[in-house]
Amino acid sequence: MTNFETCTMDELVLIDGGDWSWKSLAQSTVSGAVGGAIAGSAGGTVTLPVVGTVGGGVGGGILGAVGGAAAYLVCGWW
């Protein structure tokens, strides 16, 4: 006879090593923003939906932040 026990969701999260972390989301977002701003500062201007035309550094920062947040949401939390 086996002694298997059912795991709760909290136990599965601990086993998997994944848990939602606002700190990790913020780090990924800020890292993307900084990297994007540095890369974008070499260019002239960027036209973004809703925001309009902004400097390359600002546009790169916005796009980098969105990319960093998306990367965390897709694969960083687990």
N, CA and C atoms as an extended XYZ file, in Angstrom:
234
Properties=species:S:1:pos:R:3:atomname:S:1:resname:S:1:resid:I:1 pbc="F F F"
N         0.840       -1.165        0.000 N   MET     1
C         0.000        0.000        0.000 CA  MET     1
C         0.900        1.249        0.000 C   MET     1
N         0.501        2.268       -0.746 N   THR     2
C         1.280        3.504       -0.812 CA  THR     2
C         0.689        4.547        0.122 C   THR     2
N         1.507        5.473        0.516 N   ASN     3
C         1.072        6.541        1.419 CA  ASN     3
C         1.124        7.892        0.716 C   ASN     3
N         0.418        8.028       -0.391 N   PHE     4
C         0.380        9.292       -1.106 CA  PHE     4
C        -0.576       10.250       -0.414 C   PHE     4
N        -0.182       11.516       -0.383 N   GLU     5
C        -1.049       12.547        0.167 CA  GLU     5
C        -1.289       13.607       -0.895 C   GLU     5
N        -2.444       14.194       -0.869 N   THR     6
C        -2.769       15.259       -1.805 CA  THR     6
C        -2.096       16.548       -1.347 C   THR     6
N        -1.475       17.249       -2.290 N   CYS     7
C        -0.820       18.523       -1.973 CA  CYS     7
C        -1.807       19.670       -2.162 C   CYS     7
N        -1.694       20.668       -1.315 N   THR     8
C        -2.481       21.886       -1.485 CA  THR     8
C        -1.793       22.763       -2.529 C   THR     8
N        -2.480       23.800       -2.981 N   MET     9
C        -1.878       24.717       -3.954 CA  MET     9
C        -0.653       25.410       -3.369 C   MET     9
N        -0.691       25.761       -2.099 N   ASP    10
C         0.464       26.401       -1.461 CA  ASP    10
C         1.669       25.475       -1.450 C   ASP    10
N         1.435       24.199       -1.198 N   GLU    11
C         2.534       23.231       -1.204 CA  GLU    11
C         3.087       23.028       -2.610 C   GLU    11
N         2.196       23.025       -3.603 N   LEU    12
C         2.657       22.881       -4.987 CA  LEU    12
C         3.516       24.068       -5.410 C   LEU    12
N         3.138       25.264       -4.974 N   VAL    13
C         3.927       26.455       -5.288 CA  VAL    13
C         5.316       26.338       -4.682 C   VAL    13
N         5.394       25.860       -3.453 N   LEU    14
C         6.700       25.702       -2.809 CA  LEU    14
C         7.548       24.654       -3.516 C   LEU    14
N         6.925       23.566       -3.941 N   ILE    15
C         7.653       22.513       -4.649 CA  ILE    15
C         8.156       23.033       -5.984 C   ILE    15
N         7.277       23.730       -6.702 N   ASP    16
C         7.620       24.246       -8.021 CA  ASP    16
C         8.607       25.394       -7.924 C   ASP    16
N         8.639       26.071       -6.807 N   GLY    17
C         9.553       27.196       -6.637 CA  GLY    17
C         9.004       28.495       -7.172 C   GLY    17
N         7.786       28.481       -7.656 N   GLY    18
C         7.227       29.685       -8.243 CA  GLY    18
C         6.212       30.338       -7.340 C   GLY    18
N         6.273       31.616       -7.245 N   ASP    19
C         5.291       32.361       -6.482 CA  ASP    19
C         5.282       33.778       -7.042 C   ASP    19
N         4.119       34.382       -7.095 N   TRP    20
C         4.012       35.735       -7.599 CA  TRP    20
C         4.806       36.664       -6.695 C   TRP    20
N         5.603       37.520       -7.281 N   SER    21
C         6.423       38.432       -6.495 CA  SER    21
C         6.360       39.824       -7.110 C   SER    21
N         5.774       40.755       -6.366 N   TRP    22
C         5.723       42.133       -6.849 CA  TRP    22
C         7.126       42.717       -6.972 C   TRP    22
N         8.010       42.298       -6.075 N   LYS    23
C         9.390       42.782       -6.129 CA  LYS    23
C        10.063       42.327       -7.420 C   LYS    23
N         9.893       41.065       -7.783 N   SER    24
C        10.502       40.555       -9.014 CA  SER    24
C         9.888       41.204      -10.247 C   SER    24
N         8.572       41.449      -10.219 N   LEU    25
C         7.919       42.136      -11.331 CA  LEU    25
C         8.492       43.539      -11.484 C   LEU    25
N         8.643       44.249      -10.366 N   ALA    26
C         9.191       45.603      -10.412 CA  ALA    26
C        10.632       45.600      -10.917 C   ALA    26
N        11.428       44.640      -10.458 N   GLN    27
C        12.820       44.559      -10.918 CA  GLN    27
C        12.888       44.306      -12.414 C   GLN    27
N        12.056       43.413      -12.913 N   SER    28
C        12.047       43.112      -14.339 CA  SER    28
C        11.594       44.322      -15.151 C   SER    28
N        10.574       45.024      -14.652 N   THR    29
C        10.055       46.201      -15.346 CA  THR    29
C        11.085       47.326      -15.367 C   THR    29
N        11.695       47.611      -14.227 N   VAL    30
C        12.699       48.678      -14.151 CA  VAL    30
C        13.925       48.318      -14.979 C   VAL    30
N        14.340       47.073      -14.929 N   SER    31
C        15.484       46.636      -15.724 CA  SER    31
C        15.213       46.833      -17.210 C   SER    31
N        14.017       46.472      -17.639 N   GLY    32
C        13.648       46.681      -19.035 CA  GLY    32
C        13.608       48.150      -19.400 C   GLY    32
N        13.092       48.982      -18.489 N   ALA    33
C        13.010       50.418      -18.749 CA  ALA    33
C        14.393       51.040      -18.877 C   ALA    33
N        15.296       50.671      -17.981 N   VAL    34
C        16.655       51.226      -18.027 CA  VAL    34
C        17.369       50.781      -19.298 C   VAL    34
N        17.287       49.502      -19.599 N   GLY    35
C        17.924       48.994      -20.820 CA  GLY    35
C        17.344       49.627      -22.070 C   GLY    35
N        16.026       49.780      -22.096 N   GLY    36
C        15.376       50.406      -23.245 CA  GLY    36
C        15.735       51.873      -23.380 C   GLY    36
N        15.827       52.577      -22.255 N   ALA    37
C        16.186       53.998      -22.292 CA  ALA    37
C        17.607       54.191      -22.789 C   ALA    37
N        18.504       53.324      -22.347 N   ILE    38
C        19.897       53.415      -22.803 CA  ILE    38
C        19.981       53.148      -24.299 C   ILE    38
N        19.312       52.096      -24.737 N   ALA    39
C        19.338       51.766      -26.167 CA  ALA    39
C        18.638       52.841      -26.994 C   ALA    39
N        17.521       53.357      -26.483 N   GLY    40
C        16.761       54.347      -27.231 CA  GLY    40
C        17.394       55.718      -27.267 C   GLY    40
N        18.281       56.009      -26.320 N   SER    41
C        18.888       57.340      -26.279 CA  SER    41
C        19.784       57.602      -27.479 C   SER    41
N        20.192       56.546      -28.154 N   ALA    42
C        21.026       56.723      -29.345 CA  ALA    42
C        20.206       57.211      -30.531 C   ALA    42
N        18.888       56.986      -30.488 N   GLY    43
C        18.036       57.369      -31.607 CA  GLY    43
C        17.444       58.751      -31.427 C   GLY    43
N        16.684       59.175      -32.407 N   GLY    44
C        16.061       60.490      -32.370 CA  GLY    44
C        14.759       60.493      -31.606 C   GLY    44
N        13.670       60.151      -32.280 N   THR    45
C        12.356       60.145      -31.647 CA  THR    45
C        11.653       58.822      -31.927 C   THR    45
N        10.651       58.551      -31.110 N   VAL    46
C         9.841       57.343      -31.259 CA  VAL    46
C         8.384       57.768      -31.176 C   VAL    46
N         7.553       57.247      -32.071 N   THR    47
C         6.124       57.521      -32.015 CA  THR    47
C         5.421       56.310      -31.422 C   THR    47
N         4.753       56.539      -30.304 N   LEU    48
C         4.055       55.465      -29.596 CA  LEU    48
C         2.555       55.719      -29.621 C   LEU    48
N         1.758       54.640      -29.673 N   PRO    49
C         0.313       54.836      -29.579 CA  PRO    49
C        -0.043       55.437      -28.216 C   PRO    49
N        -1.046       56.234      -28.169 N   VAL    50
C        -1.558       56.905      -26.969 CA  VAL    50
C        -0.620       58.020      -26.497 C   VAL    50
N         0.679       57.757      -26.422 N   VAL    51
C         1.641       58.733      -25.911 CA  VAL    51
C         1.987       59.776      -26.961 C   VAL    51
N         2.164       59.366      -28.196 N   GLY    52
C         2.561       60.267      -29.267 CA  GLY    52
C         4.056       60.176      -29.529 C   GLY    52
N         4.633       61.250      -30.036 N   THR    53
C         6.055       61.269      -30.359 CA  THR    53
C         6.856       61.737      -29.147 C   THR    53
N         7.836       60.931      -28.778 N   VAL    54
C         8.693       61.240      -27.627 CA  VAL    54
C        10.139       61.005      -28.026 C   VAL    54
N        11.060       61.480      -27.197 N   GLY    55
C        12.477       61.257      -27.447 CA  GLY    55
C        12.813       59.774      -27.423 C   GLY    55
N        13.907       59.423      -28.070 N   GLY    56
C        14.308       58.019      -28.156 CA  GLY    56
C        14.518       57.366      -26.809 C   GLY    56
N        15.121       58.093      -25.878 N   GLY    57
C        15.352       57.536      -24.543 CA  GLY    57
C        14.060       57.263      -23.794 C   GLY    57
N        13.120       58.195      -23.892 N   VAL    58
C        11.823       58.024      -23.226 CA  VAL    58
C        11.048       56.876      -23.868 C   VAL    58
N        11.004       56.877      -25.197 N   GLY    59
C        10.304       55.803      -25.911 CA  GLY    59
C        10.914       54.445      -25.639 C   GLY    59
N        12.236       54.394      -25.640 N   GLY    60
C        12.916       53.136      -25.334 CA  GLY    60
C        12.642       52.676      -23.921 C   GLY    60
N        12.580       53.628      -22.997 N   GLY    61
C        12.265       53.288      -21.605 CA  GLY    61
C        10.862       52.732      -21.451 C   GLY    61
N         9.907       53.346      -22.135 N   ILE    62
C         8.524       52.865      -22.070 CA  ILE    62
C         8.415       51.469      -22.678 C   ILE    62
N         8.971       51.306      -23.865 N   LEU    63
C         8.911       49.992      -24.517 CA  LEU    63
C         9.676       48.939      -23.726 C   LEU    63
N        10.813       49.320      -23.152 N   GLY    64
C        11.583       48.385      -22.334 CA  GLY    64
C        10.842       47.966      -21.079 C   GLY    64
N        10.145       48.914      -20.456 N   ALA    65
C         9.362       48.595      -19.258 CA  ALA    65
C         8.232       47.632      -19.589 C   ALA    65
N         7.555       47.886      -20.693 N   VAL    66
C         6.480       46.980      -21.121 CA  VAL    66
C         7.048       45.596      -21.420 C   VAL    66
N         8.192       45.567      -22.104 N   GLY    67
C         8.827       44.283      -22.409 CA  GLY    67
C         9.278       43.544      -21.166 C   GLY    67
N         9.851       44.262      -20.209 N   GLY    68
C        10.290       43.630      -18.963 CA  GLY    68
C         9.127       43.063      -18.166 C   GLY    68
N         8.034       43.822      -18.096 N   ALA    69
C         6.848       43.337      -17.385 CA  ALA    69
C         6.251       42.132      -18.092 C   ALA    69
N         6.188       42.189      -19.418 N   ALA    70
C         5.641       41.059      -20.180 CA  ALA    70
C         6.497       39.812      -20.007 C   ALA    70
N         7.807       39.988      -20.007 N   ALA    71
C         8.696       38.833      -19.826 CA  ALA    71
C         8.470       38.183      -18.467 C   ALA    71
N         8.280       38.987      -17.431 N   TYR    72
C         8.021       38.422      -16.098 CA  TYR    72
C         6.674       37.711      -16.072 C   TYR    72
N         5.668       38.333      -16.671 N   LEU    73
C         4.336       37.736      -16.652 CA  LEU    73
C         4.283       36.432      -17.430 C   LEU    73
N         5.062       36.346      -18.509 N   VAL    74
C         5.053       35.134      -19.328 CA  VAL    74
C         5.845       34.012      -18.678 C   VAL    74
N         7.040       34.295      -18.209 N   CYS    75
C         7.874       33.178      -17.740 CA  CYS    75
C         8.671       33.450      -16.475 C   CYS    75
N         8.561       34.604      -15.877 N   GLY    76
C         9.399       34.894      -14.719 CA  GLY    76
C         8.855       34.471      -13.381 C   GLY    76
N         7.557       34.297      -13.260 N   TRP    77
C         6.966       34.033      -11.950 CA  TRP    77
C         6.953       32.566      -11.572 C   TRP    77
N         7.213       31.683      -12.486 N   TRP    78
C         7.202       30.252      -12.158 CA  TRP    78
C         8.553       29.731      -12.326 C   TRP    78
